[in-house]
Structures are given as structure tokens and as C-alpha cells.
């Protein structure tokens, strides 16, 4: 275990790699390397989201519901990504009367940027790691939760009762499910004894057991499948996917917090929603699925990481197509009386097991 942790700590961060390639050092190298590294990671996630939102979402949903998805614009319908971008951004930005303009303008910016900031501490592969602070896991949860502020700002500033209801539902839902999400993640911290993301991944690289010559890694999805299922369910609520999509609820409150948004502002909300789905997938992959670990050479780490986050995305789209929405009162009851109790029970059980092993 000690060797693995040393290997995790010795991997050169992306910032240092970029600074070294440019021949820069000191503060200038850190600033330039950080800016370019953040630019690269942000663009990778934006491209991923651009593929997932306009194209993959439609294809996956059509497969689940036995329909034909986009297939006329470009090969396999891929150029619908460009068509949708042009269509949405060329629409008029309508500002309703009576909105609280500063909050109304800031809300769609806060949501996607809070998710993008979370990727700063996610190890995506060998050397593809922007920063690796000791409190990396805390940072990821902290910045991702800023999105809740953006959604409630959109709700109350829109001067629309449906938007206000959507914003209030968002806060109720996020509080009810973010606590179980963090408590469940704390059970992983009990196993690893660290909040540093690279070390959490390194601990999972150890062998759990061997069957017929095949070594099963110590992924926490295998070590504690109950925590894995809890985290997966709570993550659905955090990213607003069925059965927990009540903040938007088109059949009840039109579109919730984003009812009054159009053009580029709607695109930003849509973008933020999907980036948060992939950030949730990145956290699940890092905490429970070994991060970028997988068969083959270490250089394939980013490929395995991408496969894992897309698998989580596929799961969220399955839930969107197959699971009916719960009422807001049922959602709150599931969160406070179900998920919260189960997450603390998992934490106590984990603490007992770790104490006995230690």
C-alpha cells in the first residue's frame, strides 16, 4: 500500500508537465501551466458534453423507447450538434419584465462553471491531473454544490411562480440528498484514510482476491457494494435525473427554474446540467471504480476513465427513460427518512469493519 501511495504522489501533475514543455518554472510556470491545463480539461469536458447532450441523449432515449433518433444531419446524425448550437444561440434572448437582472444574468454562468471547477482535482489518467490537494474530495463536493446557488438565483430572480417553485424544489432536493452523498463518500475515506483523490485511486489498485488466475482489484464497488448503490442513487438526485427531476418537472411547473430563459442562457443551463452528470460520473469512477485503472498499459488510463463516466451517463439516461418521477413530498421523504438513515448506517458499519481489521 505504501508503494502505491508513493507512486500516486510522484505522478507529475498536468500543470508541471505543461510548464516543463514550455521551459517555464517558478510562479510563471505554475500560472501558465495552470491556465493551459484548465483550458485543456475544460475543452475536453465541453466536447464530451456537446456529444452527450444534443446527440447521444437522443440516440440512447430512442433506443430505450423503440423510436428513431436523429439520423438525417451528417453521418449518424452527428451534425445535429452543430445545428442545435447554431439554432439555440441564434435565438433572441428575451428578458421578462420585472426580473432581478444581476442574479438573472449570473445564474446560468454559475451552474456550468461550478461543475467544470470540480474536474480540477479528478485524476483522469497518467499525468492528466490538474491539481492534487490533500483535501481534494472536499473541494470537489464544495465547488459542485455552488450550482445550487445558481439554480435558486434563477428561480427567485425570474419573477415567475413556476420558476420560484422550481428553485425552491432544487434547494429542498439538494439538501436532502447531498448529505447522504457526502456521508456515503465518507465511508470510502474511512477505508483509505485520506481525502487526496490520487491516493483513493491508488488504494483501489491493490488486489482484493484472485479467482482462476484473474485478480480482482480492490475497487470500493466490490468492497462495499451497498455504499456504491447508495452513492449512485443519491447522485441521480444531485444531477436531477428520474425519479428525481422535480426541479424542472415539465408536466407540473413548465420548466422550473429555467422557464424564463432562452438563447445562450438556456444553452448554459443545458450545458451545466450535462457537465454535472459527467462530474458525478467522475466522482463515482474515482471513489468506487478505480478511477482511470483498467486492463492494459497505464497509458490507456484516460480511455478507461472515459468509458466509466460514459457508463454512468448511460445509467442516468436509462433512469430518465424507465423510472417515473416521484412527487416532491415523496422525494423529500425518500431523502430524509430513507437515504440519510441508510447512509449513516453504512458509515457506522464501515467504521466497525475498519476498526476490526485495523
Number of C-alpha atoms within 10 A of each C-alpha: 12 9 9 17 15 12 13 21 15 10 13 15 20 22 23 21 17 19 21 14 10 12 9 16 14 8 9 11 20 17 15 18 25 21 14 17 24 21 11 14 20 19 13 12 18 18 11 16 22 19 16 22 17 20 21 21 18 17 18 18 19 15 14 14 10 9 11 11 17 17 14 11 13 11 9 13 15 17 18 20 19 12 12 16 16 12 12 16 15 11 11 10 15 11 14 13 9 10 17 15 13 10 17 23 18 14 25 26 16 20 26 24 20 23 29 22 19 24 25 22 21 26 28 24 19 18 18 22 23 26 22 20 15 14 13 20 25 16 17 22 18 14 16 22 19 16 24 21 17 24 29 22 24 31 30 22 23 25 17 19 15 23 29 25 19 29 27 18 23 26 15 16 24 21 16 23 24 20 18 25 24 16 20 27 25 23 23 22 16 16 18 17 13 18 21 21 26 27 23 26 27 25 23 25 20 16 12 14 11 10 7 5 7 8 12 14 20 21 26 26 18 15 16 17 13 16 26 21 13 19 26 19 19 27 26 22 23 25 21 23 24 21 19 28 24 26 29 24 18 12 8 12 18 15 18 27 33 25 21 24 23 18 17 17 22 18 17 19 24 18 21 25 21 23 29 25 23 27 25 27 24 26 24 23 29 28 23 25 25 25 31 26 27 17 8 9 8 13 13 15 22 20 14 22 24 19 14 22 23 18 15 21 21 17 15 23 20 17 17 20 18 14 13 12 17 15 14 16 9 11 22 21 14 16 24 17 11 13 23 23 14 19 25 17 14 20 20 13 13 20 15 12 13 14 11 8 7 6
